[in-house]
Amino acid sequence: MTEQAYRCWLQYETILNKQEEAHYWSYVQTISLQKETLIGQAIKRELNLAVESMFGKTSTWQEDAQLVLTTVADKARLRKHGINQEEIAELNEEGYIIKEKDNQLIVVGASEKGLLYGVFHLLRLISQKQSLTDLTIQDAPQNQIRMLNQWDNIDGSIERGYSGQSIFYSNGTVTTDEKRLTDYARLLASVGINAISINNVNVWKEETHLISERYLTDVQRLEEIFQSYGVTVYLSINFASPIELGHLDTADPLDAGVQQWWKEKVAEIYSYMPRFGGFVVKADSEHRPGPFTYERDHADGANLLADALSPYNGMVIWRCFVYNCMQDWRDRKTDRARAAYDHFVPLDGRFRDNVVLQIKNGPMDFQVREPVSPLFGALQQTNQLLEFQITQEYLGQQKDLCYLVPMWKEVLQFDTKVQGEGSTVQSIVNGSLYQAKISGIAAVANSGDEQSWTGHTLAQANLFGYGRLTWNADLTAEEILHEWIVLTFGHEEKLKRVLSEMLLASWSIYENYTTPLGIGWMVNPNHHYGVNVDGYEYSRWGTYHFADREGLGVDRTRESGTAFVDQYAKENADRFNALDQCPDDLLLFFHHVPYTHRLKNGKTVIQHYYDSHFEGVTDVEWLISEWQSLKSLIDPYRYKNVAERLQLQLSNAREWRDQVNTYFLRKSGIPDADGRKMYE
Ligand code: GCW
């Protein structure tokens, strides 16, 4: 039985308790829904499925009903149910109200999409066994764009995918498995995700054609599925399309022929999909084409596409992951961490208002710990999207357990201080700090065609958590986790306690046996799984630890280093710059220190390295025994799926421990204070 793994957090478990059954059934036995639009049909399908699964019977859809589903447009009905306009006026267009009175329940969406989200909220309440009596809920998303980026290719592979093959494409064609895509759209809508780009940001030869006749009919088919769940579809495009598709001899953004070509291309796309979202662009990054070829800058490049898209309200999502990936390791001046800021801050204010810059959470690349990208705060007149990575490229590749919501919370709560206290990243991405027209969060998806969607069943928590957090950044990592556990595994107390302990500890466990103190990398080149201390040390990627016999770390201070610190607002810059004030968990990101440097916990850096690596492995053993204690409470498929991965994690952790410890013992000659086994 793999059904539970497949259903993720939409289990809709049968309600066995008679009293509970009677309570909830009294509301859903009759339902009224006015419109039968695409989203309306999706709402109806979801409720029918959920009711059937939870009660084993079907609701009657009729005009006068116990559960009333409607939108603000239906003024007469709102009046009848005593809902006043002020309550609604406070909501943005994706918000909703759920209200219970006299055994009647009404869900009012500020729009149809809002209604869809309200219905998913109601189903969540029932699954969590919360009473509906006297309920009043008023809710709306805090962030405008809540997006997923699929890094899927038409051959069915997924760049940095660890959950099987693509559910969008196989063997060079767009999928015909619409059931699977519909279920994906349901999962996304249920946690409030409202946008998706459906192909890899590295747009290869065949994928360049996704915006041409060859594929547009197929793309349109997919778009309709997502649209009916309120998810707007975007495509990643190749900046050199005018050459590759249009046979022009240039893709220069200031060339009139190129501009005309994009205008016609965009008109063609919108003739297939009037609600198409726009383009995601990776340009001049890791060998992808871009405006630099023509000595133009990124504002020129983004504005070219923005002008073509603006008549249709389309958007350009332009990525800031631009750096020199051909660096000479001998060159100690170039610092990759500086690159995005150096490229984009001078362009602040030059982008059209339908351009959004997409910025990775850290200045490097999704390491286990990085400071927040200094672009947040520095860009003040430009729309911005924060980019997270749900797929665990550097974080154990869905073999190792790593619950990411605590990390994302830290990023959102980081105070950039640019406009004084409280200039958090969240206040930038929700659009409030700089009154941005467009803003929000995007993340690289962790899904694929495996039964569990995410390979590691517990990695489902990251997809769920991403959606919930981007909807409401005030939720704590614990609250999100508790919701997820109950919806995914049920109500058993022991299960709730043990699973939440395991997941909440998992990020720091992973950090402990890999690269603590903010140094990052030390992974195997290319695939990025497993330890290889010098794997990237003498390479062209700009990702070094600079370990020698005295110490390690990257000097990014203003006095002796690359002065990267000065990309932050003064208060943060000074804090990171001062050795005694820099937080220990980022110490080696900002400073090159001797092995004997003392951390705030009193230990030397070298001893901390030894200790954390030993501890990391012991903690993985603890994860294994915790999981074993849940065996009787979890179905065999999901139990085994996780048990197997925990064993892989243990081998991985041991290898990290032994290689890292041995390496630094050999480099430093400083023995472990506890005399534990090492391999000198
Ligand atoms: O982290 C790097 C990955 C690449 C990825 C790139 C990016 C899609 O290793 O696989 O390419 O980031 O974000 O563009």
Boltz pocket constraint, residues with backbone or C-beta under 6 A from the ligand:
constraints:
  - pocket:
      binder: B
      contacts: [[A, 151], [A, 159], [A, 160], [A, 201], [A, 202], [A, 282], [A, 321], [A, 365], [A, 366], [A, 393], [A, 526]]
      max_distance: 6.0
